């Protein structure tokens, strides 16, 4: 594999293929698979990732906002796309681009129905989101009668699915709470089916749900972080392959004398002679200030180099005193050999935040 010449996020489509098939192997053959590609496909490249997943046979896609769905349509994605958090201002676009909105409140239900009527729609597909304990978005069980009456008396829209979202499916300490969510979801689904003139399909499980609660896979599951190579627990991480590897190069090497400082506000001062390397990425690229001052390491020629001083907007400095390297050498920030999860944990955060924060100014390079 060729060495990078600039800060680059490498996207391994072979790893994506492996993760997709691994997660599929945990399901019944008839269970549909929804791939979550919101936030630029978790900080990678939504168009590249979605096209590969469509080729692999995913049944559905999900994005957070309408403009993300539009970008997928423009990239040639033909599979159904669920918009998880649609805003009223985007309803016309949703219909024009054949996207499928999550309907999560009486207000949103009424507003989207009005838009569907305006466009002369008949049985336009929508997804009903129910709150079972996460308390972000969703109808409550008390809303079922209103929903059923609205859908039964208006032909412009039709619920193709109902769904909810688990709050802590990766946490063994919250097993009881998760089981309560599953039970409540089942009750909601049964009550809604009894009042509707048809039966929407059901989906509840996220990545950790697929792995830990396969008995509740219903008709479809949704995977986000899992298809990108992370399973929220060490034993599963070993089975998955990180799709994204962030790499950069050494721009310049400095030989520091004792008591010399590095970076803004003299964030690091050498106690004795040190050698530092400056790398061309910083908090504008998604590597925030929380990773500085010795908390986090990068890898240079297979050896760990701590980040020293304060992370700058476009640069970080690392300690290479005991590493044989030169200007222009490749640096691994995170990837299969130094996971994004491990990197993120040094700043008390999670792989999701690190991955989705990688700036769009960072070059993307596909490995297939």
SVG drawing of the C-alpha trace seen along z (x, -y; Angstrom):
<svg xmlns="http://www.w3.org/2000/svg" viewBox="-62 -32 81 49">
<polyline fill="none" stroke="black" stroke-width="0.4" points="0.0,0.0 1.4,-3.4 2.3,-5.8 0.3,-8.9 1.7,-12.3 -0.8,-14.5 -3.4,-14.1 -5.7,-11.4 -8.7,-9.4 -8.4,-6.0 -11.6,-4.1 -11.2,-0.3 -14.2,1.1 -13.1,4.6 -13.4,3.9 -16.9,2.5 -17.8,5.7 -16.6,7.8 -18.5,5.9 -21.7,6.0 -21.6,9.7 -20.6,10.3 -23.7,8.4 -25.9,10.1 -24.7,13.4 -26.4,12.6 -29.8,12.3 -32.5,14.5 -32.3,14.7 -35.6,12.8 -34.7,9.9 -34.1,6.7 -30.9,4.7 -30.9,0.9 -27.5,-0.9 -27.2,-4.2 -25.1,-6.6 -25.8,-9.9 -23.1,-12.4 -21.2,-11.7 -21.4,-8.0 -20.0,-8.5 -17.3,-10.9 -16.1,-8.9 -17.9,-9.5 -21.6,-8.9 -21.7,-8.5 -18.8,-6.0 -20.1,-4.0 -23.7,-4.0 -23.0,-2.9 -20.9,0.0 -23.6,1.0 -26.2,0.8 -24.0,3.1 -23.7,5.5 -27.5,5.7 -28.6,3.5 -32.4,3.1 -32.7,-0.4 -30.6,-3.5 -31.1,-6.0 -29.8,-9.6 -30.5,-12.2 -31.6,-15.1 -33.1,-15.7 -30.1,-17.2 -28.2,-14.0 -30.8,-12.0 -30.8,-14.3 -27.0,-13.8 -27.5,-10.1 -30.2,-10.3 -27.8,-12.6 -25.1,-9.9 -27.3,-7.2 -28.8,-5.6 -32.1,-4.0 -32.9,-2.0 -35.4,-3.5 -34.0,-6.2 -35.4,-6.9 -34.9,-10.5 -34.7,-10.1 -35.1,-13.7 -37.0,-15.6 -37.8,-19.2 -41.0,-20.7 -39.2,-23.1 -37.9,-20.1 -41.2,-18.2 -41.6,-19.4 -38.1,-18.2 -38.7,-14.8 -41.6,-14.1 -39.9,-15.5 -36.8,-13.2 -38.7,-10.1 -37.4,-10.1 -39.3,-8.5 -39.7,-10.6 -39.8,-9.5 -43.0,-10.9 -42.5,-11.3 -45.2,-13.7 -48.7,-14.9 -47.4,-18.1 -45.1,-16.5 -47.8,-14.0 -50.3,-16.8 -47.7,-18.9 -46.5,-16.1 -50.1,-15.0 -50.8,-18.6 -47.8,-18.5 -48.7,-15.1 -52.2,-16.4 -50.7,-19.5 -48.6,-17.2 -51.5,-14.9 -49.9,-11.9 -51.6,-8.5 -50.2,-6.2 -46.9,-8.1 -44.5,-6.0 -43.8,-7.2 -42.3,-5.6 -43.8,-6.0 -41.2,-6.7 -42.2,-5.7 -40.4,-6.7 -39.8,-3.7 -37.4,-5.3 -34.7,-7.2 -36.7,-10.4 -35.4,-12.2 -38.0,-11.8 -41.2,-9.8 -44.8,-9.3 -46.0,-7.8 -48.3,-4.8 -51.2,-7.2 -50.9,-8.7 -51.9,-5.4 -55.6,-6.2 -54.9,-9.6 -52.3,-8.1 -54.6,-5.3 -57.6,-7.6 -55.4,-10.0 -54.0,-7.2 -57.3,-5.4 -59.1,-8.5 -56.5,-9.9 -55.2,-8.0 -52.4,-10.5 -49.9,-8.8 -49.3,-5.2 -47.1,-3.9 -44.7,-1.4 -43.0,-0.8 -43.0,-1.6 -39.8,-1.7 -38.1,-2.8 -34.5,-3.1 -32.8,-1.3 -30.9,-3.5 -28.3,-1.1 -28.3,2.1 -24.5,2.4 -24.6,2.1 -25.1,5.4 -25.9,3.3 -29.0,1.9 -30.3,5.3 -33.5,4.9 -34.2,1.4 -33.5,2.7 -35.9,5.6 -38.5,3.1 -38.0,1.1 -38.4,4.2 -41.6,5.2 -43.1,1.7 -42.3,1.6 -44.0,4.9 -47.1,3.7 -47.2,0.5 -46.9,2.5 -49.7,4.9 -52.0,2.1 -51.3,0.1 -51.8,3.1 -55.2,3.7 -56.4,0.2 -54.9,-0.1 -56.3,1.4 -52.9,2.9 -49.7,4.0 -46.5,1.9 -43.2,3.8 -41.2,3.3 -37.6,2.4 -36.0,1.7 -32.4,3.0 -29.2,0.9 -25.7,2.5 -25.5,3.5 -29.0,4.7 -28.3,7.0 -25.4,8.6 -27.1,8.8 -30.9,9.0 -31.3,11.0 -34.7,12.3 -36.1,8.7 -34.9,8.3 -38.5,8.2 -38.6,7.4 -35.6,5.2 -32.5,4.0 -30.5,0.9 -26.7,0.7 -24.5,-2.4 -21.3,-2.1 -21.0,1.6 -20.7,1.3 -17.8,-1.1 -16.0,1.4 -16.9,0.8 -19.1,2.9 -19.2,1.0 -17.5,3.9 -14.0,5.4 -15.0,8.9 -17.0,7.6 -14.4,5.1 -12.1,8.1 -14.7,9.5 -15.1,6.2 -12.6,4.3 -12.3,0.5 -13.2,-1.1 -11.5,-4.4 -7.8,-5.0 -6.6,-8.6 -3.0,-9.1 -0.8,-12.1 2.9,-12.9 5.8,-14.6 6.1,-18.2 9.0,-19.3 11.3,-18.0 12.6,-20.2 15.4,-19.6 14.4,-21.1 16.9,-22.2 16.1,-21.9 13.4,-24.3 12.2,-25.1 8.4,-25.2 6.2,-23.9 2.9,-25.4 0.4,-27.9 0.5,-29.1 3.7,-27.0 1.6,-23.9 4.7,-21.7 8.1,-22.6 11.0,-20.1 12.8,-19.1 15.8,-17.9 16.7,-17.6 13.8,-16.4 12.9,-15.9 9.5,-16.9 7.6,-16.5 5.0,-18.8 2.0,-17.1 -0.4,-18.8 -3.7,-18.3 -5.4,-19.8 -8.7,-20.7 -10.1,-22.0 -9.6,-18.5 -11.4,-16.9 -8.5,-16.2 -9.6,-18.4 -7.6,-20.1 -8.7,-17.5 -6.2,-15.1 -3.2,-17.3 -0.7,-17.5 0.4,-13.9 -3.0,-12.3 -3.0,-10.7 -0.5,-9.0 -0.1,-8.5 2.0,-5.8 5.2,-6.5 7.1,-3.6 5.3,-1.3 6.2,-3.3 3.9,-5.4 4.5,-9.2 2.6,-11.2 0.9,-14.5 2.6,-17.3 1.5,-20.8 -1.9,-22.2 -3.4,-21.0 -3.5,-23.9 -6.1,-24.5 -4.0,-23.0 -1.1,-21.3 -0.2,-19.0 3.2,-18.3 4.4,-14.9 7.4,-13.6 9.7,-11.5 12.8,-11.5 13.0,-7.8 11.7,-7.1 13.8,-6.8 12.0,-8.9 12.4,-11.8 10.4,-14.6 7.8,-13.2 7.4,-9.9 3.8,-8.5 2.0,-8.9 -1.0,-6.7 -3.5,-8.7 -6.0,-5.9 -6.9,-2.7 -6.8,1.1 -3.5,1.0 -4.6,-2.0 -8.3,-2.0 -10.5,-5.1 -12.1,-3.8 -8.8,-3.6 -7.8,-7.0 -11.2,-8.5 -11.0,-7.0 -7.9,-9.0 -10.1,-12.0 -13.1,-10.4 -15.2,-10.3 -16.4,-7.6 -15.4,-6.5 -18.7,-8.0 -17.6,-11.6 -14.0,-11.1 -15.1,-9.6 -18.0,-12.0 -15.8,-14.9 -13.2,-14.4 -13.3,-17.5 -14.5,-17.4 -11.2,-19.2 -9.3,-16.0 -8.7,-14.1 -10.6,-10.8 -8.9,-7.9 -10.6,-4.6 -9.0,-1.2 -10.8,1.7"/>
</svg>
